[in-house]
């Protein structure tokens, strides 16, 4: 297994059916509990263990997911309220090295994910098929429709939860 991509690389599907969108929304709704369970009982030392050689620590992964999902939520809101807004990418590696990531307990980002995903899911279930067709413009990728981006966000949840659970399994952390 490639430790970088335990659930495989992210794919941006050309089309997303309403049934598949519903599954992705359900994944986003379940993600905070999945992350909470993935780190349940881990010590600070374990939280500060990289999930792979050269990779982020478990703590960095959790704070990254919160950072990423804040940005994703805002991207959805921008695409719903503006005509093809250009979003601003950010340097995930540099964000993972900022002082708050090392200083704060994982619980801070777990609580943030609880609240953020609650709002995000309420927004998502309110959207029409036409809303999911609205795009934002990524400066490096080009136009990205919200239904395609939703698929990437659901993958992101699976991807990082698997980083943590695979590490737990390899280290035999019960």
C-alpha positions as CSV (number, residue, x, y, z in Angstrom):
1,X,0.0,0.0,0.0
2,X,1.2,3.5,-0.8
3,X,1.3,5.2,2.6
4,X,0.7,8.6,1.0
5,X,-2.6,7.5,-0.6
6,X,-4.1,4.7,1.5
7,X,-7.5,5.1,-0.3
8,X,-5.9,5.8,-3.7
9,X,-5.3,9.2,-5.3
10,X,-8.1,11.8,-5.5
11,X,-10.1,11.8,-8.7
12,X,-12.2,14.6,-10.0
13,X,-15.2,12.9,-11.7
14,X,-16.7,14.3,-14.8
15,X,-20.2,13.8,-13.6
16,X,-21.7,13.1,-10.2
17,X,-25.2,11.5,-9.9
18,X,-27.6,12.7,-7.2
19,X,-27.3,9.4,-5.4
20,X,-23.5,9.7,-5.3
21,X,-23.8,13.3,-4.1
22,X,-26.0,12.1,-1.3
23,X,-23.3,9.5,-0.3
24,X,-20.6,12.2,-0.4
25,X,-22.8,14.4,1.9
26,X,-23.3,11.5,4.3
27,X,-19.5,11.0,4.3
28,X,-19.0,14.7,5.3
29,X,-21.6,14.3,8.0
30,X,-19.9,11.3,9.4
31,X,-16.3,12.6,9.1
32,X,-16.0,14.4,12.5
33,X,-17.0,11.2,14.4
34,X,-14.7,9.2,12.1
35,X,-11.7,11.5,13.0
36,X,-12.6,11.5,16.7
37,X,-12.7,7.7,16.7
38,X,-9.4,7.5,14.7
39,X,-7.6,9.4,17.5
40,X,-9.5,8.1,20.5
41,X,-7.1,7.3,23.3
42,X,-3.9,8.4,21.6
43,X,-1.3,10.0,23.8
44,X,0.5,13.2,22.9
45,X,3.5,11.2,21.9
46,X,1.3,9.1,19.5
47,X,-0.4,12.3,18.2
48,X,3.1,13.6,17.4
49,X,4.1,10.6,15.4
50,X,4.3,11.0,11.6
51,X,1.8,8.8,9.8
52,X,4.6,7.8,7.4
53,X,8.3,8.6,7.1
54,X,8.6,12.2,6.0
55,X,4.9,12.8,6.5
56,X,2.8,14.9,8.9
57,X,2.2,13.9,12.4
58,X,-1.3,12.8,13.4
59,X,-1.8,16.2,15.1
60,X,-0.7,18.0,11.9
61,X,-3.1,15.9,9.9
62,X,-6.1,16.8,12.2
63,X,-5.3,20.5,12.1
64,X,-4.7,20.3,8.3
65,X,-8.2,18.7,7.8
66,X,-9.7,21.6,9.8
67,X,-7.8,24.2,7.8
68,X,-8.7,22.5,4.5
69,X,-12.3,22.1,5.3
70,X,-12.7,25.7,6.4
71,X,-11.3,26.7,3.0
72,X,-13.6,24.2,1.2
73,X,-16.7,25.5,3.0
74,X,-15.8,29.0,2.0
75,X,-15.2,27.9,-1.6
76,X,-18.7,26.4,-1.7
77,X,-20.2,29.6,-0.3
78,X,-18.3,31.8,-2.8
79,X,-19.4,29.6,-5.7
80,X,-23.0,29.8,-4.6
81,X,-23.0,33.6,-4.2
82,X,-20.7,34.8,-7.0
83,X,-20.2,34.0,-10.7
84,X,-17.3,31.7,-11.0
85,X,-15.1,33.3,-8.3
86,X,-11.4,32.7,-8.4
87,X,-10.4,31.0,-5.2
88,X,-7.1,31.4,-3.4
89,X,-5.0,28.3,-2.9
90,X,-2.8,28.1,0.2
91,X,0.5,26.5,1.1
92,X,-0.7,23.5,3.1
93,X,2.8,22.6,4.2
94,X,3.6,26.0,5.5
95,X,0.2,26.1,7.3
96,X,1.0,22.8,9.0
97,X,4.2,24.4,10.4
98,X,2.5,27.4,12.1
99,X,2.7,27.7,15.8
100,X,-1.0,26.9,16.5
101,X,-0.6,23.4,14.9
102,X,2.1,22.4,17.4
103,X,0.7,24.2,20.4
104,X,-3.0,23.1,20.3
105,X,-4.5,19.8,21.3
106,X,-6.2,17.7,18.7
107,X,-9.5,18.3,20.4
108,X,-9.5,21.9,19.2
109,X,-9.7,20.9,15.6
110,X,-12.0,18.0,16.4
111,X,-14.5,20.5,17.9
112,X,-14.0,22.8,14.9
113,X,-14.8,19.9,12.5
114,X,-18.0,19.1,14.5
115,X,-19.3,22.6,14.1
116,X,-18.0,23.2,10.6
117,X,-19.4,20.0,9.2
118,X,-22.7,20.5,10.8
119,X,-23.1,23.9,9.0
120,X,-21.6,22.5,5.8
121,X,-24.0,19.6,5.6
122,X,-27.0,21.8,6.3
123,X,-25.9,23.9,3.4
124,X,-25.2,20.9,1.1
125,X,-28.6,19.3,1.6
126,X,-30.3,22.6,0.7
127,X,-28.7,22.8,-2.7
128,X,-30.4,22.0,-6.0
129,X,-29.0,20.1,-8.9
130,X,-28.3,23.5,-10.6
131,X,-26.4,24.7,-7.5
132,X,-24.1,21.7,-7.6
133,X,-23.3,22.7,-11.2
134,X,-22.0,26.1,-10.2
135,X,-18.2,26.5,-10.5
136,X,-15.4,28.3,-8.9
137,X,-12.1,28.9,-10.7
138,X,-8.9,27.3,-9.2
139,X,-5.9,29.3,-10.6
140,X,-4.0,26.0,-11.3
141,X,-6.8,23.6,-12.2
142,X,-9.4,25.9,-13.9
143,X,-13.1,25.7,-13.4
144,X,-14.3,23.2,-10.8
145,X,-18.0,22.4,-10.3
146,X,-19.3,22.0,-6.8
147,X,-20.5,18.5,-7.4
148,X,-17.0,17.5,-8.5
149,X,-15.5,19.4,-5.6
150,X,-17.8,17.6,-3.2
151,X,-16.4,14.3,-4.4
152,X,-12.9,15.5,-3.7
153,X,-13.9,16.7,-0.2
154,X,-15.4,13.3,0.6
155,X,-12.2,11.7,-0.6
156,X,-10.2,14.1,1.6
157,X,-12.1,12.8,4.6
158,X,-11.4,9.1,3.8
159,X,-7.8,9.9,2.8
160,X,-6.8,11.5,6.0
161,X,-8.8,9.3,8.3
162,X,-7.1,6.3,6.7
163,X,-3.7,7.9,7.3
164,X,-4.4,7.8,11.0
165,X,-6.1,4.4,11.2
166,X,-3.4,2.8,9.0
167,X,-0.7,4.1,11.4
168,X,-2.7,2.8,14.4
169,X,-2.9,-0.6,12.8
170,X,0.8,-0.6,11.8
171,X,1.9,0.5,15.3
172,X,-0.7,-1.9,17.0
173,X,-2.1,1.0,19.0
174,X,-5.4,-0.2,20.5
